[in-house]
Every structure is written in C-alpha cells, then in structure tokens.
Amino acid sequence: MTTQSADAINAPLVTPIQPAVVIPPDVNETAGRLGVAQQLPQVIDLTRQIFGSFSRVTVSEDPEFLGDDHIIFHVPAQGTIDEDLDKSEQWGRRLMEIIPRSPQVYLVIPEFPS
C-alpha cells in the first residue's frame, strides 16, 4: 500500500500557459480561403513542439501561379543544417496527419541569425 503526503494531495495543479499567438489578419484570411483555419492552432502547436518557437507567420503567393498561396512559419535555426533539416522533415510528416489533403499549405523556413 502506498500513501501520499498531505502536501502531495493538496498541491496545486500547475498548467503551463503558452504565450498568446498573434496571427496576422492576412494569414487568418488565407487559412479560411484554403479551408484550413480550424487546423491552424494544431499547426502552431506542432511547430512549437518540434522547433520550440517561431518568429513569425506570413503569407506568400507564388508569382507564377495566381492564387497559389502558402502560409509560412518562420522558425529560428537551432542546430546544424542536418539537424534543422531533420526537424523540418519531421514537421512535414506530422503536418500530413493534421492536413492530409494539402501538404503544400504550410512551409517551414529556418531563419539563420545575421
């Protein structure tokens, strides 16, 4: 039989609070137009899980194909090129679990310090 001390029983439940994410209006609009607005919070969580953070989220339109928009998560480079590529590949595989029909909607671009 195991027992718990009164301190362990009465200890407050601590829940980490993530900093609020401010998604620019053009990103929200693009996500809605692409039909992935509901998945955006999951992609934010995925990006944090793999990369720890991201510096910004932007929309990029392919100049050769009108309407070919992408939501881009800019992430800080953290390790070697190989390590960052491994994280990017892991991100892409797990993204397919969230948005299987549209693998080109989100891209991750490592940002290297200048």
Secondary structure as GFF3:
##gff-version 3
##sequence-region A 1 114
A	DSSP	alpha_helix	6	10	.	.	.	ID=ss1
A	DSSP	alpha_helix	25	34	.	.	.	ID=ss2
A	DSSP	three_ten_helix	37	39	.	.	.	ID=ss3
A	DSSP	alpha_helix	40	51	.	.	.	ID=ss4
A	DSSP	beta_strand	56	61	.	.	.	ID=ss5
A	DSSP	beta_strand	69	76	.	.	.	ID=ss6
A	DSSP	alpha_helix	81	98	.	.	.	ID=ss7
A	DSSP	beta_strand	106	111	.	.	.	ID=ss8
###
